[in-house]
Amino acid sequence: MDIGKAFSFVFEDEQWVASILLGGLILLIPIIGPLALLGYTLETARNVAQGNPRPLPQWNTFGEKLGLGFAGFIVGLVYSLPIILLGVFFICVPLFAAAGARSEEGAAAAIGGSLACLLPLLIILALLLQPVILAGLVRYLQTGSIGAALQVGEVIAMVRADLGAWVVLWLVSLLCGFIANLGSLIIIGFIFTYPYSQAVYGHAIGQTMQRFSPAAATTYMPPPPMV
């Protein structure tokens, strides 16, 4: 993966300021904003995978971005169900253990013991599922079908075919999350850092998609100037 390209391609587009800042303002819209930004990420990925010389999306197709984001949310939610269910169990077990204790000390010990046992399991499961979630999103972009993206066997086969690529993509997603949060330190800086990090993440997803669709691979050059 060309990580440097993922971070620099944004600035090669003559309209990058409008695209990024408008994305930051849209993010402020409850529920709809985050879904649209997820669609922005996925549209970037699709543009990169298809070899679009100007992969940074503009906001003239808001409805398409919202649809992409909603579909991506559903795919991610379904694959995250094991983590969610374990998290609920993670919350309930300590409470039941505390309720059955005969003293405050016993309740504290029960809660502490339950947390010590369940937390590592939750972390391990989350780590294992991250490549699967990413592969599910990629399969959705490849097929345009949520049903195809939820074919667990096919998705796991994608992960097994090149586990290293998915691990790298996951690490890039962590880095992008860190960059997005940096903006929060500068009052409203997240209006820039969040959509920028999502564009970077989308480019990384698009490069990963190319590994599974070699025919679509393209050597990226700076976008041609707009007329």
C-alpha positions in Angstrom: 0.0 0.0 0.0 1.2 3.5 -0.9 0.4 5.2 2.4 2.1 8.4 1.4 -0.2 8.6 -1.6 -3.3 8.1 0.6 -2.2 11.1 2.7 -1.2 13.4 -0.1 -3.8 12.8 -2.9 -6.4 15.1 -1.3 -4.2 18.2 -2.0 -3.8 17.3 -5.6 -7.5 18.1 -6.2 -8.1 21.8 -7.0 -11.4 21.7 -5.1 -10.1 19.9 -2.0 -10.8 22.8 0.4 -14.4 23.0 -0.5 -14.8 19.2 -0.4 -13.1 18.8 3.0 -14.7 21.8 4.7 -18.2 21.0 3.4 -17.8 17.5 4.7 -16.9 18.9 8.1 -20.0 21.1 8.2 -22.2 18.1 7.1 -20.7 16.1 10.0 -22.5 18.5 12.4 -25.9 17.2 11.2 -27.0 14.6 13.8 -27.2 11.0 12.5 -27.3 12.0 8.8 -23.9 13.7 8.9 -21.8 10.7 10.1 -23.6 8.4 7.6 -22.9 10.8 4.8 -19.2 11.0 5.8 -19.1 7.2 5.8 -20.5 7.3 2.3 -17.8 9.9 1.4 -15.2 7.5 2.6 -16.7 4.6 0.6 -17.1 6.7 -2.5 -13.4 7.7 -2.3 -12.5 4.0 -2.1 -14.6 3.2 -5.1 -13.1 6.0 -7.1 -9.6 4.9 -6.3 -10.3 1.2 -7.1 -11.9 2.2 -10.4 -8.8 4.3 -11.3 -10.6 7.7 -11.3 -7.9 10.3 -11.8 -9.8 12.7 -9.5 -10.9 10.3 -6.7 -11.7 13.0 -4.0 -15.6 13.2 -4.0 -17.5 16.4 -4.2 -20.8 16.9 -2.5 -23.1 17.3 -5.6 -24.3 13.7 -5.0 -25.4 13.9 -1.3 -28.1 11.2 -1.7 -25.7 8.7 -3.1 -23.2 9.3 -0.3 -26.0 8.9 2.3 -27.1 5.6 0.7 -23.5 4.3 0.6 -23.0 5.3 4.2 -26.2 3.6 5.4 -25.3 0.4 3.6 -21.8 0.5 5.1 -23.2 1.1 8.5 -25.5 -2.0 8.2 -22.6 -4.2 7.0 -20.4 -3.0 9.9 -23.2 -3.4 12.4 -23.9 -7.0 11.4 -20.3 -8.0 11.6 -20.0 -6.2 14.9 -22.8 -8.1 16.6 -20.5 -10.5 18.4 -18.7 -7.6 20.0 -22.0 -5.9 20.9 -23.5 -9.0 22.4 -20.3 -9.7 24.3 -20.3 -6.1 25.5 -23.8 -6.5 26.8 -22.7 -9.7 28.6 -19.6 -7.8 29.8 -21.9 -5.2 31.5 -24.6 -7.6 32.8 -22.4 -10.3 34.4 -20.6 -7.9 36.9 -23.9 -6.4 37.9 -25.4 -9.9 38.6 -22.3 -10.9 40.4 -22.5 -7.8 42.6 -26.2 -8.3 43.3 -25.4 -11.8 44.6 -22.7 -10.7 46.9 -23.3 -10.4 50.6 -21.2 -7.3 51.3 -19.8 -4.3 49.6 -16.4 -5.8 49.6 -17.7 -9.0 48.0 -19.6 -6.9 45.4 -16.4 -5.0 44.5 -14.5 -8.3 44.2 -17.1 -9.9 42.0 -17.2 -6.9 39.7 -13.4 -6.7 39.5 -13.1 -10.5 38.8 -15.7 -10.4 36.1 -14.1 -7.5 34.4 -10.7 -9.1 34.6 -12.0 -12.2 32.8 -14.3 -10.6 30.2 -12.3 -7.5 29.1 -9.4 -9.5 27.5 -11.9 -11.6 25.7 -13.7 -8.5 24.3 -10.4 -7.0 23.1 -9.3 -10.2 21.4 -12.7 -10.6 19.6 -12.6 -7.0 18.5 -9.1 -7.4 17.0 -10.1 -10.6 15.2 -13.2 -9.0 13.7 -11.7 -5.8 12.4 -10.2 -7.4 9.2 -13.5 -9.2 8.6 -15.5 -5.9 9.0 -13.1 -4.2 6.5 -13.4 -7.1 4.0 -17.2 -6.9 4.3 -17.1 -3.2 3.4 -14.8 -3.9 0.4 -17.1 -6.8 -0.8 -20.1 -4.4 -0.6 -18.2 -1.9 -2.8 -17.2 -4.6 -5.2 -20.7 -6.0 -5.6 -23.1 -3.2 -4.6 -25.0 -5.8 -2.6 -25.4 -5.9 1.2 -26.4 -9.5 0.9 -23.1 -10.4 -0.9 -21.2 -8.4 1.7 -22.8 -10.5 4.5 -21.7 -13.8 2.9 -19.4 -14.7 5.8 -17.6 -17.5 4.0 -16.7 -15.3 1.1 -15.6 -12.5 3.3 -13.4 -14.7 5.5 -11.9 -16.2 2.3 -10.9 -12.6 1.3 -9.2 -12.1 4.6 -7.4 -15.4 4.5 -6.2 -14.7 1.0 -4.1 -11.7 2.1 -4.2 -11.2 5.9 -1.3 -8.8 5.8 -3.1 -6.4 3.6 -6.1 -6.2 5.9 -3.9 -5.7 8.9 -2.1 -2.8 7.2 -5.5 -1.3 6.3 -6.7 -1.7 9.9 -3.5 0.1 11.2 -4.1 2.9 8.7 -7.7 3.2 10.1 -6.3 3.6 13.6 -3.9 6.3 12.4 -6.8 8.1 10.6 -8.8 7.9 13.8 -5.9 9.5 15.7 -5.7 12.3 13.1 -9.5 12.9 13.2 -9.3 13.3 17.0 -6.4 15.8 16.8 -8.8 18.4 15.5 -10.8 18.3 18.7 -7.8 19.9 20.5 -8.2 23.0 18.4 -11.9 23.8 19.2 -13.5 23.2 15.8 -10.4 21.8 14.1 -12.3 18.5 13.6 -14.3 20.1 10.8 -11.1 19.7 8.8 -9.3 16.7 10.4 -12.3 14.4 10.4 -13.3 14.6 6.7 -9.6 14.7 5.7 -8.9 11.5 7.7 -11.9 9.8 6.1 -10.6 10.7 2.6 -7.3 9.2 3.5 -9.0 6.1 4.9 -11.1 5.8 1.8 -8.0 6.0 -0.4 -6.4 3.2 1.6 -9.5 1.0 1.3 -9.5 1.7 -2.5 -5.9 0.5 -2.7 -6.8 -2.6 -0.8 -9.6 -3.2 -3.2 -7.2 -3.1 -6.1 -5.3 -6.1 -4.6 -8.4 -8.1 -5.1 -9.2 -6.6 -8.5 -5.8 -6.4 -10.3 -7.4 -5.4 -13.6 -8.7 -2.2 -12.1 -5.2 -1.2 -10.7 -3.9 2.1 -12.0 -0.8 4.1 -11.4 -2.1 7.4 -9.9 -0.9 10.7 -11.2 -2.0 14.2 -10.0 -5.5 14.9 -11.4 -5.7 17.0 -14.6 -6.6 20.6 -14.1 -10.3 21.4 -14.3 -11.4 23.4 -17.3 
